[in-house]
Structures are given as C-alpha cells and as structure tokens.
Amino acid sequence: MRAALMRSLVPDLTGDLVEMEQVPRPEPRGPHEVVVRIAGAGVCRTELHILQGEIPVGLPHVLGHENAGFVEAVGPSVQRVAVGDPVLCYPFISDGLSSAERDGLDQWAPDRIAPGIDAPGGFATHLLSHERAMVKLPGGVDPTDLAPLTDAGLAAYRACAKLDCKPGDTVMVLGAGGLGHLAIQILSAISPARVVAIDVRAEALDLAARCGAEAALQPEDLSSYLDGEHPAAVLDFVGSDQTAAMGIGLLGFGGHYVAVGVGGTLQVPLFDLVGSEKKIEGVYVGSYRDLVEVTRLTLAGQVVPKVVRYPLEEANQALLDLAAGRIVGRAVLVP
C-alpha cells in the first residue's frame, strides 16, 4: 500500500516536500472505527502551514484532512455505514459527549482528533476514521470530486449561512479560489443577495463568473463598480492584512465582515466599529450539520466543486502549485 509520509519540513517550499513510503493499511481497532479507501484528498493551505512549521506535527506524518472515499472495513458496532458505501469524512473525530458537540459545535469538541493534523491523514490509500465522521453518499456517486466539501465547502457554507441578507443586498467575496468559488455558488443557492467576486488572477475571475458571480473584478475596479454604495457583507477567504483592511473599509452602517482565510492582522478603530455598528466574525471550519447541508446542495447540482486532479505520487507538485497560486479551484490527490 502506498502512503505519503512527511519526513522533513521545508520552510521555503522547494525541493522534495513529501517522501512516499510503503505503510500497512490501518485496521479498525475500536468498535465504531471505520477504514476508508481514499478516492480523493483535497490539498489545502493548512498543509502549507504545516510545511512552514506554523502548525507543529510529529514525524513521520501523513497529511490530508479533506477526505472522501469508500468504506473498506468497519468496527463491530458500526451501524450507519457498511463496506462499499461512498462517504465523505468530516474532518474531526470525537465522541459526541461534550457540551460543544451537544450545542452543534462539533468543530470545537475539546477531545477532537483531526486526521492529517494530529493523526494520520488522507494523503494515502486508506484513512482510519470514525462512524460519527461519516457522511454517507448515495450509491453510485463518485466521491472523488466531492472531497473539497469536507473542509473548503464546509467552511464556505458556514460563512455564507452566517449572513442575513435581503433582496438587493450585495455580498463581496474576497478570493475566488478553492473556498471562494464554492461560496459564490452557495450564496446563489441560499441567499437573495447578489454576489461580487474580487481576485487578482484573471483565471480566478473567469471561474467566479462561471460560478454565478454578478461581477468579477480586480481590486482596482471595485470603487467604480460600487459608485459610493456599500456591500451588506464581505466574506474574506484570503485573510491578509490588505484584504482585511479592504473588507472592513468597504462596509457601511451595520455591515458584516466574516474572516475565513488566515495569515494577516485586522486593525479597526473602535470609533469606526461602534459608530457604524459593523459586525466582525470569524469562521472555524464548520459543524457536521454544515457538511450535510453543503453536500445536499452539491448532490442537487447547485454547487459544483472545480477540481484539479493530481495523482498521489505528484503530491509535491500539487503543494508547490498551490503555494505559487497556480491552482484555480481545488487540487485533489487521487491514489
């Protein structure tokens, strides 16, 4: 069996990033554990943060927290899925007993395990997960192109669902990449607002237009497009100093800024925040229910992830292409 093991961290993202080795297939040890044969594993900027040492992991380590595939083995008490079922893997594993989970905040369970971050992930042929993390797909569905839903789609859906827009409102989507192109489609499905996408890449703006954005603009064209108007909300999927400042600056009275991407710093004068009653909120992944909902939209054809497939053996190239901004949509590794 092949699997991708991290043997060294390369801060400048050059050279050999991932060393491929033979490892045995995991087996279900607990009564509710599930072994998934990976059909697709999304490539996320979280992997770049790990490579750059910003998220510490023990070595060797198998990356990959955005996973989909087919159930290959189950523990003796598993009831919700069976061998052969196509599934999406919710990115956190926990027991369901914490107060956070009982409130629907699965992503904030204190005992949660995140495959690909603090346990072996899906840059491999198989993944050890848990019955509670499984979202069963209809028979006959190929889960490969749905793998991005388990993080990118999950976070995009949660960000969109936080908005309270009315007809005539405008929502700005900053960054039309792996998450942003999904958010545009989700907003079109669940919100009456018109969507405007902002990106610096022409190919990303083209994708945004094809995903349903009313306008897809370079940052320098935004002022003339708005002509003094203010969006009701800004979803920031980039998370840089520049996009944070631009997003807050675009809002008028009562405007809503939602940060999803991370990397920058947000600085807001309290006079502006109070005087304009602006709302600032962050999104951390999403709940199990959020994953169910974005999956429902996708199976209904209202959301179509733009996937760029790479063989698992080309994980290095996928990571380098992501770091260089060469991927339009979401990269998915296929064993």
C-alpha positions, 0 to 999 in steps of 0.5 A, a space after each residue: 500500500 502506498 502512503 505519503 509520509 512527511 519526513 522533513 519540513 521545508 520552510 521555503 517550499 522547494 525541493 522534495 516536500 513529501 517522501 512516499 513510503 510503503 505503510 500497512 493499511 490501518 485496521 479498525 481497532 475500536 468498535 465504531 472505527 471505520 477504514 476508508 479507501 481514499 478516492 480523493 484528498 483535497 490539498 489545502 493551505 493548512 498543509 502549507 502551514 504545516 510545511 512552514 512549521 506554523 502548525 507543529 506535527 510529529 514525524 513521520 506524518 501523513 497529511 490530508 484532512 479533506 477526505 472522501 472515499 469508500 468504506 473498506 472495513 468497519 468496527 463491530 458496532 458500526 451501524 450507519 455505514 457498511 463496506 462499499 458505501 461512498 462517504 465523505 469524512 468530516 474532518 474531526 473525530 470525537 465522541 459526541 459527549 461534550 457540551 460543544 458537540 451537544 450545542 452543534 459545535 462539533 468543530 470545537 469538541 475539546 477531545 477532537 482528533 483531526 486526521 492529517 493534523 494530529 493523526 494520520 491523514 488522507 494523503 494515502 490509500 486508506 484513512 482510519 476514521 470514525 462512524 460519527 465522521 461519516 457522511 454517507 453518499 448515495 450509491 453510485 456517486 463518485 466521491 472523488 470530486 466531492 472531497 473539497 466539501 469536507 473542509 473548503 465547502 464546509 467552511 464556505 457554507 458556514 460563512 455564507 449561512 452566517 449572513 442575513 441578507 435581503 433582496 438587493 443586498 450585495 455580498 463581496 467575496 474576497 478570493 475566488 479560489 478553492 473556498 471562494 468559488 464554492 461560496 459564490 455558488 452557495 450564496 446563489 443557492 441560499 441567499 437573495 443577495 447578489 454576489 461580487 467576486 474580487 481576485 487578482 488572477 484573471 483565471 480566478 475571475 473567469 471561474 467566479 463568473 462561471 460560478 454565478 458571480 454578478 461581477 468579477 473584478 480586480 481590486 482596482 475596479 471595485 470603487 467604480 463598480 460600487 459608485 459610493 454604495 456599500 456591500 451588506 457583507 464581505 466574506 474574506 477567504 484570503 485573510 491578509 492584512 490588505 484584504 482585511 483592511 479592504 473588507 472592513 473599509 468597504 462596509 457601511 452602517 451595520 455591515 458584516 465582515 466574516 474572516 475565513 482565510 488566515 495569515 494577516 492582522 485586522 486593525 479597526 478603530 473602535 470609533 469606526 466599529 461602534 459608530 457604524 455598528 459593523 459586525 466582525 466574525 470569524 469562521 472555524 471550519 464548520 459543524 457536521 450539520 454544515 457538511 450535510 447541508 453543503 453536500 445536499 446542495 452539491 448532490 442537487 447540482 447547485 454547487 459544483 466543486 472545480 477540481 484539479 486532479 493530481 495523482 498521489 505520487 505528484 503530491 509535491 507538485 500539487 503543494 508547490 502549485 498551490 503555494 505559487 497560486 497556480 491552482 484555480 479551484 481545488 487540487 485533489 490527490 487521487 491514489 
